[in-house]
Amino acid sequence: MNPYVTTVLVGSLLLVGCNGSDKKTSKSTGTTTPTSTGTTSAGTTPGTGTTTPQNALGIEDTIPSVLGADYTKHFNRYTKITAPNGNPIHILAQNTISVNQIIRARGVLQHFLTDLPNSLYGNDKSAIANKMADNNAMLLLLNGKDDGKNPAAMLDGQPLYFEEMQTEGDSWYISQDYENHRDATYEEILHLVHDYGIGVDGNASFDGASPNFQAEIRAAQQNALSNNLWGLGAADWITELTQENSLSQEYLAAVVDVYYGLWGASQENGMGGLYVAKDRASIGTQDPTGQTLLDNKFFHPHLTYNARIDETFTGTFSLTFDASLPYTHHSRYLKNVTLTGENDSNVTVNELDNDITGNSGVNTVIFTGPSFEYGIENNGTTVVVTDYQDDRDGTNTLKMVETLQFSDSTTTL
């Protein structure tokens, strides 16, 4: 059972923290100023926001004064995740960050803190969430890019920049532009969970709630570094990480990024060539010790947050892997999605028992097989479509969807 809720501020603590793991870990050559390109198959550049009032989505437009003048000066929106002990894990956003970017960042954090039943270290993550809240963990969603020009980056907290935040369905997500807008969301938020919750050995100030898991992470990191599996061609960076005691955090982020498909469409291996594995299947063959961190230890095999498909998206968003669609290396691990905005758009299901919510446009959900191989139960507000064939489309729960498309026919609801 997931004990975390996303709410506005009820109570808060003063903040202390570290920036020990905020370094870039891909060989990106820089970023460009985002422009709206317009497309018939993907959304425009992030930053357009959403038509749903942000307060209804758990986002406040004021920063709690208890956080201090430096934070109220530099940030204009706030949300949080409340740990089981009642204390908040803070998320602050600057003015160019879109509502959907805020919600996605919050969802990814909640994903990492959602229990993984019967797993070794993730069966009950409440101690990790409590530790993060007690350590005053804060995620800072910053304008621009990591170029040293944003003074808010010097504040205590884990930075994540606008130009490295994709949202499902926007143009950056659809195109998977690693040179200019690679998605650092999982990496930076995992650093937050690692530093403030799991804990890092070798520094008393980083003592966390899961030292045994950290011991396994450290062993896998040392093995990867010794066997030239990670940190490839980056000797100076490895020296810097060693001095910061950030090696295990950066290694784990590389493994998890690859695990969730973020580098599958890249021309290089994981983390821009820093890590030997490129996709989930290759972790087990290229880095078997790293694979042990993923085998029912802490990380869900699919993404647990509900992905809000960008309101500018039109066309068909696929949850099924398609080599011709770069983003599906990543979207294949999504389970639940909500279409936002007013554009007519569709969703192709995968095998994960999807929960799909439509928007105010006309929406079609697309299935693999012929209609006679599915059962349809319609109670008026929710439609449940069950695939009678094993290991294909699963059982899907649909809301606000107008049409079902099968390989042989189309059904209007």
Contacts in CASP RR format, 6 or more apart in sequence:
PFRMAT RR
TARGET T0000
AUTHOR 0000-0000-0000
METHOD contacts of the structure
MODEL  1
MNPYVTTVLVGSLLLVGCNGSDKKTSKSTGTTTPTSTGTTSAGTTPGTGT
TTPQNALGIEDTIPSVLGADYTKHFNRYTKITAPNGNPIHILAQNTISVN
QIIRARGVLQHFLTDLPNSLYGNDKSAIANKMADNNAMLLLLNGKDDGKN
PAAMLDGQPLYFEEMQTEGDSWYISQDYENHRDATYEEILHLVHDYGIGV
DGNASFDGASPNFQAEIRAAQQNALSNNLWGLGAADWITELTQENSLSQE
YLAAVVDVYYGLWGASQENGMGGLYVAKDRASIGTQDPTGQTLLDNKFFH
PHLTYNARIDETFTGTFSLTFDASLPYTHHSRYLKNVTLTGENDSNVTVN
ELDNDITGNSGVNTVIFTGPSFEYGIENNGTTVVVTDYQDDRDGTNTLKM
VETLQFSDSTTTL
1 115 0 8 1.000
2 110 0 8 1.000
2 113 0 8 1.000
2 114 0 8 1.000
2 115 0 8 1.000
3 83 0 8 1.000
3 84 0 8 1.000
3 115 0 8 1.000
3 126 0 8 1.000
3 129 0 8 1.000
4 81 0 8 1.000
4 82 0 8 1.000
4 83 0 8 1.000
4 84 0 8 1.000
4 110 0 8 1.000
4 113 0 8 1.000
4 114 0 8 1.000
4 129 0 8 1.000
5 81 0 8 1.000
5 82 0 8 1.000
6 58 0 8 1.000
6 79 0 8 1.000
6 80 0 8 1.000
6 81 0 8 1.000
6 82 0 8 1.000
6 106 0 8 1.000
6 107 0 8 1.000
6 110 0 8 1.000
7 58 0 8 1.000
7 79 0 8 1.000
7 80 0 8 1.000
7 82 0 8 1.000
8 55 0 8 1.000
8 58 0 8 1.000
8 59 0 8 1.000
8 60 0 8 1.000
8 78 0 8 1.000
8 79 0 8 1.000
8 80 0 8 1.000
9 60 0 8 1.000
9 64 0 8 1.000
9 78 0 8 1.000
9 80 0 8 1.000
9 88 0 8 1.000
10 82 0 8 1.000
10 88 0 8 1.000
11 64 0 8 1.000
11 66 0 8 1.000
11 87 0 8 1.000
11 88 0 8 1.000
12 64 0 8 1.000
12 66 0 8 1.000
12 67 0 8 1.000
12 88 0 8 1.000
12 90 0 8 1.000
13 66 0 8 1.000
13 87 0 8 1.000
13 88 0 8 1.000
13 136 0 8 1.000
14 66 0 8 1.000
14 67 0 8 1.000
14 68 0 8 1.000
14 136 0 8 1.000
15 67 0 8 1.000
15 71 0 8 1.000
15 90 0 8 1.000
15 136 0 8 1.000
15 138 0 8 1.000
15 156 0 8 1.000
15 157 0 8 1.000
16 135 0 8 1.000
16 136 0 8 1.000
16 156 0 8 1.000
17 135 0 8 1.000
17 136 0 8 1.000
17 137 0 8 1.000
17 138 0 8 1.000
17 156 0 8 1.000
17 157 0 8 1.000
17 196 0 8 1.000
18 156 0 8 1.000
18 157 0 8 1.000
18 195 0 8 1.000
18 205 0 8 1.000
18 206 0 8 1.000
19 156 0 8 1.000
19 157 0 8 1.000
19 158 0 8 1.000
19 159 0 8 1.000
20 191 0 8 1.000
20 195 0 8 1.000
20 244 0 8 1.000
20 245 0 8 1.000
20 246 0 8 1.000
20 249 0 8 1.000
21 158 0 8 1.000
21 191 0 8 1.000
21 194 0 8 1.000
21 195 0 8 1.000
21 244 0 8 1.000
21 246 0 8 1.000
21 249 0 8 1.000
21 250 0 8 1.000
21 253 0 8 1.000
22 153 0 8 1.000
22 158 0 8 1.000
22 159 0 8 1.000
22 188 0 8 1.000
22 191 0 8 1.000
23 237 0 8 1.000
23 240 0 8 1.000
23 241 0 8 1.000
23 246 0 8 1.000
23 250 0 8 1.000
24 146 0 8 1.000
24 184 0 8 1.000
25 187 0 8 1.000
25 250 0 8 1.000
25 253 0 8 1.000
25 254 0 8 1.000
25 271 0 8 1.000
25 274 0 8 1.000
26 178 0 8 1.000
26 182 0 8 1.000
26 184 0 8 1.000
26 271 0 8 1.000
26 272 0 8 1.000
26 273 0 8 1.000
26 274 0 8 1.000
27 268 0 8 1.000
27 271 0 8 1.000
27 272 0 8 1.000
27 273 0 8 1.000
27 274 0 8 1.000
28 178 0 8 1.000
28 179 0 8 1.000
28 180 0 8 1.000
28 182 0 8 1.000
28 272 0 8 1.000
29 179 0 8 1.000
30 145 0 8 1.000
30 179 0 8 1.000
30 180 0 8 1.000
31 144 0 8 1.000
31 145 0 8 1.000
31 163 0 8 1.000
31 164 0 8 1.000
31 180 0 8 1.000
31 181 0 8 1.000
32 180 0 8 1.000
34 45 0 8 1.000
34 46 0 8 1.000
34 47 0 8 1.000
34 163 0 8 1.000
34 172 0 8 1.000
34 181 0 8 1.000
35 45 0 8 1.000
36 44 0 8 1.000
36 45 0 8 1.000
36 48 0 8 1.000
37 44 0 8 1.000
37 45 0 8 1.000
37 171 0 8 1.000
38 44 0 8 1.000
38 171 0 8 1.000
38 312 0 8 1.000
39 171 0 8 1.000
39 174 0 8 1.000
39 314 0 8 1.000
40 314 0 8 1.000
40 315 0 8 1.000
41 174 0 8 1.000
41 314 0 8 1.000
41 315 0 8 1.000
42 169 0 8 1.000
42 170 0 8 1.000
42 171 0 8 1.000
42 173 0 8 1.000
42 174 0 8 1.000
42 175 0 8 1.000
42 312 0 8 1.000
42 313 0 8 1.000
43 169 0 8 1.000
43 170 0 8 1.000
43 171 0 8 1.000
43 174 0 8 1.000
43 310 0 8 1.000
43 312 0 8 1.000
43 313 0 8 1.000
43 314 0 8 1.000
44 170 0 8 1.000
44 171 0 8 1.000
44 310 0 8 1.000
44 312 0 8 1.000
45 170 0 8 1.000
45 171 0 8 1.000
45 172 0 8 1.000
46 98 0 8 1.000
46 100 0 8 1.000
46 101 0 8 1.000
46 162 0 8 1.000
46 165 0 8 1.000
46 166 0 8 1.000
46 167 0 8 1.000
46 170 0 8 1.000
46 172 0 8 1.000
46 310 0 8 1.000
47 96 0 8 1.000
47 97 0 8 1.000
47 98 0 8 1.000
47 100 0 8 1.000
47 101 0 8 1.000
47 162 0 8 1.000
48 98 0 8 1.000
48 310 0 8 1.000
48 311 0 8 1.000
48 312 0 8 1.000
49 98 0 8 1.000
49 99 0 8 1.000
49 100 0 8 1.000
49 311 0 8 1.000
50 57 0 8 1.000
50 98 0 8 1.000
50 99 0 8 1.000
50 100 0 8 1.000
50 308 0 8 1.000
50 311 0 8 1.000
50 340 0 8 1.000
50 341 0 8 1.000
51 311 0 8 1.000
51 340 0 8 1.000
51 341 0 8 1.000
51 342 0 8 1.000
52 99 0 8 1.000
52 340 0 8 1.000
54 61 0 8 1.000
54 77 0 8 1.000
54 99 0 8 1.000
54 102 0 8 1.000
55 61 0 8 1.000
57 99 0 8 1.000
57 103 0 8 1.000
58 79 0 8 1.000
59 77 0 8 1.000
59 78 0 8 1.000
59 79 0 8 1.000
59 93 0 8 1.000
59 99 0 8 1.000
59 102 0 8 1.000
59 103 0 8 1.000
60 77 0 8 1.000
60 78 0 8 1.000
60 79 0 8 1.000
61 76 0 8 1.000
61 77 0 8 1.000
62 76 0 8 1.000
62 78 0 8 1.000
63 71 0 8 1.000
63 72 0 8 1.000
63 75 0 8 1.000
63 76 0 8 1.000
63 77 0 8 1.000
63 78 0 8 1.000
63 92 0 8 1.000
64 78 0 8 1.000
65 72 0 8 1.000
67 90 0 8 1.000
67 92 0 8 1.000
70 155 0 8 1.000
71 92 0 8 1.000
71 155 0 8 1.000
74 94 0 8 1.000
74 151 0 8 1.000
74 152 0 8 1.000
74 155 0 8 1.000
75 92 0 8 1.000
75 93 0 8 1.000
75 94 0 8 1.000
75 140 0 8 1.000
75 152 0 8 1.000
76 93 0 8 1.000
76 94 0 8 1.000
76 95 0 8 1.000
77 92 0 8 1.000
77 93 0 8 1.000
77 97 0 8 1.000
77 102 0 8 1.000
78 90 0 8 1.000
78 91 0 8 1.000
78 92 0 8 1.000
78 93 0 8 1.000
79 91 0 8 1.000
79 93 0 8 1.000
79 102 0 8 1.000
79 106 0 8 1.000
80 88 0 8 1.000
80 89 0 8 1.000
80 90 0 8 1.000
80 91 0 8 1.000
81 88 0 8 1.000
81 89 0 8 1.000
81 91 0 8 1.000
81 106 0 8 1.000
81 109 0 8 1.000
81 110 0 8 1.000
81 113 0 8 1.000
81 129 0 8 1.000
82 88 0 8 1.000
82 89 0 8 1.000
82 133 0 8 1.000
83 89 0 8 1.000
83 126 0 8 1.000
83 129 0 8 1.000
83 130 0 8 1.000
83 132 0 8 1.000
83 133 0 8 1.000
84 126 0 8 1.000
84 129 0 8 1.000
84 130 0 8 1.000
85 130 0 8 1.000
85 133 0 8 1.000
85 134 0 8 1.000
86 133 0 8 1.000
87 130 0 8 1.000
87 133 0 8 1.000
87 134 0 8 1.000
88 133 0 8 1.000
89 109 0 8 1.000
89 129 0 8 1.000
89 132 0 8 1.000
89 133 0 8 1.000
89 137 0 8 1.000
89 138 0 8 1.000
89 139 0 8 1.000
90 136 0 8 1.000
90 137 0 8 1.000
90 138 0 8 1.000
90 139 0 8 1.000
91 102 0 8 1.000
91 105 0 8 1.000
91 106 0 8 1.000
91 109 0 8 1.000
91 138 0 8 1.000
91 139 0 8 1.000
91 141 0 8 1.000
92 138 0 8 1.000
92 139 0 8 1.000
92 140 0 8 1.000
92 141 0 8 1.000
93 101 0 8 1.000
93 102 0 8 1.000
93 141 0 8 1.000
94 141 0 8 1.000
94 142 0 8 1.000
94 143 0 8 1.000
94 152 0 8 1.000
94 162 0 8 1.000
95 143 0 8 1.000
96 143 0 8 1.000
96 144 0 8 1.000
96 162 0 8 1.000
97 141 0 8 1.000
97 142 0 8 1.000
97 143 0 8 1.000
97 162 0 8 1.000
97 165 0 8 1.000
98 167 0 8 1.000
100 167 0 8 1.000
100 170 0 8 1.000
100 308 0 8 1.000
100 310 0 8 1.000
100 311 0 8 1.000
100 340 0 8 1.000
101 141 0 8 1.000
101 162 0 8 1.000
101 165 0 8 1.000
101 167 0 8 1.000
102 141 0 8 1.000
103 308 0 8 1.000
104 165 0 8 1.000
104 167 0 8 1.000
104 168 0 8 1.000
104 185 0 8 1.000
104 305 0 8 1.000
104 307 0 8 1.000
104 308 0 8 1.000
105 139 0 8 1.000
105 141 0 8 1.000
105 160 0 8 1.000
105 165 0 8 1.000
105 185 0 8 1.000
105 189 0 8 1.000
107 305 0 8 1.000
107 306 0 8 1.000
108 185 0 8 1.000
108 186 0 8 1.000
108 189 0 8 1.000
108 305 0 8 1.000
109 139 0 8 1.000
109 189 0 8 1.000
109 192 0 8 1.000
109 193 0 8 1.000
110 304 0 8 1.000
110 305 0 8 1.000
111 300 0 8 1.000
111 303 0 8 1.000
111 304 0 8 1.000
111 305 0 8 1.000
112 189 0 8 1.000
112 190 0 8 1.000
112 193 0 8 1.000
112 299 0 8 1.000
113 125 0 8 1.000
113 128 0 8 1.000
113 129 0 8 1.000
113 132 0 8 1.000
113 193 0 8 1.000
114 125 0 8 1.000
114 300 0 8 1.000
114 304 0 8 1.000
115 122 0 8 1.000
115 123 0 8 1.000
115 124 0 8 1.000
115 125 0 8 1.000
116 122 0 8 1.000
116 123 0 8 1.000
116 125 0 8 1.000
116 296 0 8 1.000
116 298 0 8 1.000
116 299 0 8 1.000
116 300 0 8 1.000
117 123 0 8 1.000
118 296 0 8 1.000
119 296 0 8 1.000
119 297 0 8 1.000
119 298 0 8 1.000
120 213 0 8 1.000
120 296 0 8 1.000
120 297 0 8 1.000
120 298 0 8 1.000
121 210 0 8 1.000
121 212 0 8 1.000
121 213 0 8 1.000
121 297 0 8 1.000
121 298 0 8 1.000
122 297 0 8 1.000
122 298 0 8 1.000
125 298 0 8 1.000
127 209 0 8 1.000
127 210 0 8 1.000
128 193 0 8 1.000
128 197 0 8 1.000
128 198 0 8 1.000
128 208 0 8 1.000
128 209 0 8 1.000
128 210 0 8 1.000
129 197 0 8 1.000
130 209 0 8 1.000
131 196 0 8 1.000
131 197 0 8 1.000
131 199 0 8 1.000
131 208 0 8 1.000
131 209 0 8 1.000
132 192 0 8 1.000
132 193 0 8 1.000
132 196 0 8 1.000
132 197 0 8 1.000
135 196 0 8 1.000
135 197 0 8 1.000
136 156 0 8 1.000
137 157 0 8 1.000
137 158 0 8 1.000
137 192 0 8 1.000
137 195 0 8 1.000
137 196 0 8 1.000
137 197 0 8 1.000
138 156 0 8 1.000
138 157 0 8 1.000
138 158 0 8 1.000
139 157 0 8 1.000
139 158 0 8 1.000
139 160 0 8 1.000
139 188 0 8 1.000
139 189 0 8 1.000
139 192 0 8 1.000
140 152 0 8 1.000
140 153 0 8 1.000
140 155 0 8 1.000
140 157 0 8 1.000
140 158 0 8 1.000
140 159 0 8 1.000
140 160 0 8 1.000
141 160 0 8 1.000
141 162 0 8 1.000
141 165 0 8 1.000
142 150 0 8 1.000
142 152 0 8 1.000
142 153 0 8 1.000
142 159 0 8 1.000
142 160 0 8 1.000
142 161 0 8 1.000
142 162 0 8 1.000
143 150 0 8 1.000
143 161 0 8 1.000
143 162 0 8 1.000
144 150 0 8 1.000
144 161 0 8 1.000
144 162 0 8 1.000
144 163 0 8 1.000
145 161 0 8 1.000
145 162 0 8 1.000
145 163 0 8 1.000
145 164 0 8 1.000
146 153 0 8 1.000
146 159 0 8 1.000
146 161 0 8 1.000
146 164 0 8 1.000
150 161 0 8 1.000
153 159 0 8 1.000
157 192 0 8 1.000
158 188 0 8 1.000
158 189 0 8 1.000
158 191 0 8 1.000
158 192 0 8 1.000
158 195 0 8 1.000
159 188 0 8 1.000
160 184 0 8 1.000
160 185 0 8 1.000
160 188 0 8 1.000
160 189 0 8 1.000
161 184 0 8 1.000
163 180 0 8 1.000
163 181 0 8 1.000
164 181 0 8 1.000
164 182 0 8 1.000
164 183 0 8 1.000
164 184 0 8 1.000
164 185 0 8 1.000
164 188 0 8 1.000
165 183 0 8 1.000
165 184 0 8 1.000
165 185 0 8 1.000
166 172 0 8 1.000
166 173 0 8 1.000
166 181 0 8 1.000
166 183 0 8 1.000
166 185 0 8 1.000
167 173 0 8 1.000
167 308 0 8 1.000
167 310 0 8 1.000
168 307 0 8 1.000
168 308 0 8 1.000
168 309 0 8 1.000
168 310 0 8 1.000
168 317 0 8 1.000
168 331 0 8 1.000
168 334 0 8 1.000
168 337 0 8 1.000
169 309 0 8 1.000
169 310 0 8 1.000
169 312 0 8 1.000
169 313 0 8 1.000
169 317 0 8 1.000
169 327 0 8 1.000
170 310 0 8 1.000
170 312 0 8 1.000
170 313 0 8 1.000
172 181 0 8 1.000
172 183 0 8 1.000
173 183 0 8 1.000
173 310 0 8 1.000
173 327 0 8 1.000
173 330 0 8 1.000
174 313 0 8 1.000
174 325 0 8 1.000
174 326 0 8 1.000
174 327 0 8 1.000
175 326 0 8 1.000
175 327 0 8 1.000
176 265 0 8 1.000
176 266 0 8 1.000
176 326 0 8 1.000
176 327 0 8 1.000
176 329 0 8 1.000
176 330 0 8 1.000
178 265 0 8 1.000
178 266 0 8 1.000
178 267 0 8 1.000
178 268 0 8 1.000
178 272 0 8 1.000
182 262 0 8 1.000
183 262 0 8 1.000
183 330 0 8 1.000
186 253 0 8 1.000
186 256 0 8 1.000
186 257 0 8 1.000
186 260 0 8 1.000
186 262 0 8 1.000
187 253 0 8 1.000
187 256 0 8 1.000
187 257 0 8 1.000
190 249 0 8 1.000
190 252 0 8 1.000
190 253 0 8 1.000
190 256 0 8 1.000
191 249 0 8 1.000
191 253 0 8 1.000
194 200 0 8 1.000
194 248 0 8 1.000
194 249 0 8 1.000
194 252 0 8 1.000
194 253 0 8 1.000
195 206 0 8 1.000
195 249 0 8 1.000
197 208 0 8 1.000
197 209 0 8 1.000
197 210 0 8 1.000
198 208 0 8 1.000
198 209 0 8 1.000
198 210 0 8 1.000
198 213 0 8 1.000
198 214 0 8 1.000
198 217 0 8 1.000
199 206 0 8 1.000
199 207 0 8 1.000
199 208 0 8 1.000
199 209 0 8 1.000
199 210 0 8 1.000
199 211 0 8 1.000
199 214 0 8 1.000
200 206 0 8 1.000
200 208 0 8 1.000
200 214 0 8 1.000
200 245 0 8 1.000
200 248 0 8 1.000
200 249 0 8 1.000
201 211 0 8 1.000
201 214 0 8 1.000
201 215 0 8 1.000
201 218 0 8 1.000
201 248 0 8 1.000
202 245 0 8 1.000
203 245 0 8 1.000
206 245 0 8 1.000
208 214 0 8 1.000
213 297 0 8 1.000
213 298 0 8 1.000
214 248 0 8 1.000
216 292 0 8 1.000
216 293 0 8 1.000
216 297 0 8 1.000
217 248 0 8 1.000
217 251 0 8 1.000
217 252 0 8 1.000
217 293 0 8 1.000
218 248 0 8 1.000
219 289 0 8 1.000
220 251 0 8 1.000
220 255 0 8 1.000
220 287 0 8 1.000
220 289 0 8 1.000
220 290 0 8 1.000
220 292 0 8 1.000
220 293 0 8 1.000
221 230 0 8 1.000
221 247 0 8 1.000
221 248 0 8 1.000
221 251 0 8 1.000
221 252 0 8 1.000
223 229 0 8 1.000
223 289 0 8 1.000
223 290 0 8 1.000
224 230 0 8 1.000
224 231 0 8 1.000
224 251 0 8 1.000
224 275 0 8 1.000
224 276 0 8 1.000
224 287 0 8 1.000
224 289 0 8 1.000
224 290 0 8 1.000
225 231 0 8 1.000
225 238 0 8 1.000
225 247 0 8 1.000
225 251 0 8 1.000
228 276 0 8 1.000
229 275 0 8 1.000
229 276 0 8 1.000
229 277 0 8 1.000
229 286 0 8 1.000
229 287 0 8 1.000
230 251 0 8 1.000
230 254 0 8 1.000
230 274 0 8 1.000
230 275 0 8 1.000
230 276 0 8 1.000
230 287 0 8 1.000
231 237 0 8 1.000
231 238 0 8 1.000
231 274 0 8 1.000
231 275 0 8 1.000
232 269 0 8 1.000
232 273 0 8 1.000
232 274 0 8 1.000
232 275 0 8 1.000
232 276 0 8 1.000
233 274 0 8 1.000
234 274 0 8 1.000
238 247 0 8 1.000
241 247 0 8 1.000
241 250 0 8 1.000
252 293 0 8 1.000
253 271 0 8 1.000
254 270 0 8 1.000
254 271 0 8 1.000
254 274 0 8 1.000
254 275 0 8 1.000
255 275 0 8 1.000
255 277 0 8 1.000
255 283 0 8 1.000
255 287 0 8 1.000
255 290 0 8 1.000
255 293 0 8 1.000
255 294 0 8 1.000
256 299 0 8 1.000
257 263 0 8 1.000
257 270 0 8 1.000
257 271 0 8 1.000
258 264 0 8 1.000
258 270 0 8 1.000
258 271 0 8 1.000
258 275 0 8 1.000
258 277 0 8 1.000
258 278 0 8 1.000
258 279 0 8 1.000
258 280 0 8 1.000
258 282 0 8 1.000
258 283 0 8 1.000
259 280 0 8 1.000
259 283 0 8 1.000
259 294 0 8 1.000
259 299 0 8 1.000
260 280 0 8 1.000
260 303 0 8 1.000
260 330 0 8 1.000
260 333 0 8 1.000
261 279 0 8 1.000
261 280 0 8 1.000
261 329 0 8 1.000
261 330 0 8 1.000
261 332 0 8 1.000
261 333 0 8 1.000
262 329 0 8 1.000
262 330 0 8 1.000
263 269 0 8 1.000
263 270 0 8 1.000
263 271 0 8 1.000
263 272 0 8 1.000
263 278 0 8 1.000
263 279 0 8 1.000
263 329 0 8 1.000
264 270 0 8 1.000
264 278 0 8 1.000
264 279 0 8 1.000
264 329 0 8 1.000
264 330 0 8 1.000
265 326 0 8 1.000
265 327 0 8 1.000
265 329 0 8 1.000
265 330 0 8 1.000
266 272 0 8 1.000
266 278 0 8 1.000
268 278 0 8 1.000
269 275 0 8 1.000
269 276 0 8 1.000
269 277 0 8 1.000
269 278 0 8 1.000
270 276 0 8 1.000
270 277 0 8 1.000
270 278 0 8 1.000
275 287 0 8 1.000
276 282 0 8 1.000
276 286 0 8 1.000
276 287 0 8 1.000
277 283 0 8 1.000
277 284 0 8 1.000
277 286 0 8 1.000
277 287 0 8 1.000
279 329 0 8 1.000
283 290 0 8 1.000
283 291 0 8 1.000
283 294 0 8 1.000
284 290 0 8 1.000
284 291 0 8 1.000
293 299 0 8 1.000
301 333 0 8 1.000
302 333 0 8 1.000
302 334 0 8 1.000
302 335 0 8 1.000
302 352 0 8 1.000
303 333 0 8 1.000
303 334 0 8 1.000
303 335 0 8 1.000
304 335 0 8 1.000
304 336 0 8 1.000
305 336 0 8 1.000
306 336 0 8 1.000
306 337 0 8 1.000
306 338 0 8 1.000
306 355 0 8 1.000
307 334 0 8 1.000
307 336 0 8 1.000
307 337 0 8 1.000
307 338 0 8 1.000
308 337 0 8 1.000
308 338 0 8 1.000
308 340 0 8 1.000
309 317 0 8 1.000
309 337 0 8 1.000
309 338 0 8 1.000
309 339 0 8 1.000
309 340 0 8 1.000
309 345 0 8 1.000
309 347 0 8 1.000
310 340 0 8 1.000
311 340 0 8 1.000
311 341 0 8 1.000
311 342 0 8 1.000
311 343 0 8 1.000
311 359 0 8 1.000
312 343 0 8 1.000
313 339 0 8 1.000
313 343 0 8 1.000
313 345 0 8 1.000
314 343 0 8 1.000
314 344 0 8 1.000
314 345 0 8 1.000
315 343 0 8 1.000
315 344 0 8 1.000
315 345 0 8 1.000
315 346 0 8 1.000
316 345 0 8 1.000
316 346 0 8 1.000
316 347 0 8 1.000
316 348 0 8 1.000
316 366 0 8 1.000
317 331 0 8 1.000
317 337 0 8 1.000
317 339 0 8 1.000
317 345 0 8 1.000
317 346 0 8 1.000
317 347 0 8 1.000
317 348 0 8 1.000
318 325 0 8 1.000
318 328 0 8 1.000
318 331 0 8 1.000
318 347 0 8 1.000
318 348 0 8 1.000
319 328 0 8 1.000
319 331 0 8 1.000
319 332 0 8 1.000
319 334 0 8 1.000
319 337 0 8 1.000
319 347 0 8 1.000
319 348 0 8 1.000
319 349 0 8 1.000
319 350 0 8 1.000
319 352 0 8 1.000
319 354 0 8 1.000
320 328 0 8 1.000
320 332 0 8 1.000
320 348 0 8 1.000
320 349 0 8 1.000
320 350 0 8 1.000
320 368 0 8 1.000
321 328 0 8 1.000
321 329 0 8 1.000
321 332 0 8 1.000
321 350 0 8 1.000
322 328 0 8 1.000
332 350 0 8 1.000
333 352 0 8 1.000
334 350 0 8 1.000
334 352 0 8 1.000
335 352 0 8 1.000
335 353 0 8 1.000
335 354 0 8 1.000
335 355 0 8 1.000
336 354 0 8 1.000
336 355 0 8 1.000
336 356 0 8 1.000
337 347 0 8 1.000
337 354 0 8 1.000
337 355 0 8 1.000
337 356 0 8 1.000
337 357 0 8 1.000
338 356 0 8 1.000
338 357 0 8 1.000
338 358 0 8 1.000
338 359 0 8 1.000
339 345 0 8 1.000
339 347 0 8 1.000
339 356 0 8 1.000
339 357 0 8 1.000
339 358 0 8 1.000
339 359 0 8 1.000
339 363 0 8 1.000
340 359 0 8 1.000
341 359 0 8 1.000
341 360 0 8 1.000
341 361 0 8 1.000
342 359 0 8 1.000
342 360 0 8 1.000
342 361 0 8 1.000
343 359 0 8 1.000
343 361 0 8 1.000
344 361 0 8 1.000
344 362 0 8 1.000
344 363 0 8 1.000
345 359 0 8 1.000
345 361 0 8 1.000
345 363 0 8 1.000
346 363 0 8 1.000
346 364 0 8 1.000
346 365 0 8 1.000
346 366 0 8 1.000
346 405 0 8 1.000
347 354 0 8 1.000
347 356 0 8 1.000
347 363 0 8 1.000
347 364 0 8 1.000
347 365 0 8 1.000
347 366 0 8 1.000
348 365 0 8 1.000
348 366 0 8 1.000
349 356 0 8 1.000
349 365 0 8 1.000
349 366 0 8 1.000
349 367 0 8 1.000
349 368 0 8 1.000
349 393 0 8 1.000
349 394 0 8 1.000
349 396 0 8 1.000
350 393 0 8 1.000
351 391 0 8 1.000
351 392 0 8 1.000
351 393 0 8 1.000
351 394 0 8 1.000
352 394 0 8 1.000
353 394 0 8 1.000
353 395 0 8 1.000
353 396 0 8 1.000
353 397 0 8 1.000
354 396 0 8 1.000
354 397 0 8 1.000
355 396 0 8 1.000
355 397 0 8 1.000
356 365 0 8 1.000
356 396 0 8 1.000
356 397 0 8 1.000
356 398 0 8 1.000
356 399 0 8 1.000
356 401 0 8 1.000
357 398 0 8 1.000
357 399 0 8 1.000
357 400 0 8 1.000
357 401 0 8 1.000
358 398 0 8 1.000
358 399 0 8 1.000
358 400 0 8 1.000
358 401 0 8 1.000
359 400 0 8 1.000
362 402 0 8 1.000
362 403 0 8 1.000
363 400 0 8 1.000
363 401 0 8 1.000
363 402 0 8 1.000
363 403 0 8 1.000
364 401 0 8 1.000
364 402 0 8 1.000
364 403 0 8 1.000
364 404 0 8 1.000
364 405 0 8 1.000
364 410 0 8 1.000
365 385 0 8 1.000
365 396 0 8 1.000
365 398 0 8 1.000
365 401 0 8 1.000
365 403 0 8 1.000
365 404 0 8 1.000
365 405 0 8 1.000
366 405 0 8 1.000
367 374 0 8 1.000
367 385 0 8 1.000
367 387 0 8 1.000
367 393 0 8 1.000
367 404 0 8 1.000
367 405 0 8 1.000
367 406 0 8 1.000
367 407 0 8 1.000
368 387 0 8 1.000
368 392 0 8 1.000
368 393 0 8 1.000
368 407 0 8 1.000
369 387 0 8 1.000
369 389 0 8 1.000
369 392 0 8 1.000
369 393 0 8 1.000
369 406 0 8 1.000
369 407 0 8 1.000
369 408 0 8 1.000
370 406 0 8 1.000
370 407 0 8 1.000
370 408 0 8 1.000
370 409 0 8 1.000
371 404 0 8 1.000
371 406 0 8 1.000
371 408 0 8 1.000
371 409 0 8 1.000
371 411 0 8 1.000
372 408 0 8 1.000
373 387 0 8 1.000
373 388 0 8 1.000
373 389 0 8 1.000
374 385 0 8 1.000
374 386 0 8 1.000
374 387 0 8 1.000
374 388 0 8 1.000
374 393 0 8 1.000
374 406 0 8 1.000
375 385 0 8 1.000
375 386 0 8 1.000
375 388 0 8 1.000
376 383 0 8 1.000
376 384 0 8 1.000
376 385 0 8 1.000
376 386 0 8 1.000
376 404 0 8 1.000
376 411 0 8 1.000
377 383 0 8 1.000
377 384 0 8 1.000
377 385 0 8 1.000
377 386 0 8 1.000
378 413 0 8 1.000
381 399 0 8 1.000
382 397 0 8 1.000
382 398 0 8 1.000
382 399 0 8 1.000
383 397 0 8 1.000
383 398 0 8 1.000
383 399 0 8 1.000
383 401 0 8 1.000
383 404 0 8 1.000
383 413 0 8 1.000
384 395 0 8 1.000
384 396 0 8 1.000
384 397 0 8 1.000
384 398 0 8 1.000
385 393 0 8 1.000
385 395 0 8 1.000
385 396 0 8 1.000
385 398 0 8 1.000
385 404 0 8 1.000
386 394 0 8 1.000
386 395 0 8 1.000
386 396 0 8 1.000
387 393 0 8 1.000
387 394 0 8 1.000
387 395 0 8 1.000
401 413 0 8 1.000
402 412 0 8 1.000
402 413 0 8 1.000
403 410 0 8 1.000
403 411 0 8 1.000
403 412 0 8 1.000
403 413 0 8 1.000
404 410 0 8 1.000
404 411 0 8 1.000
404 413 0 8 1.000
405 411 0 8 1.000
END
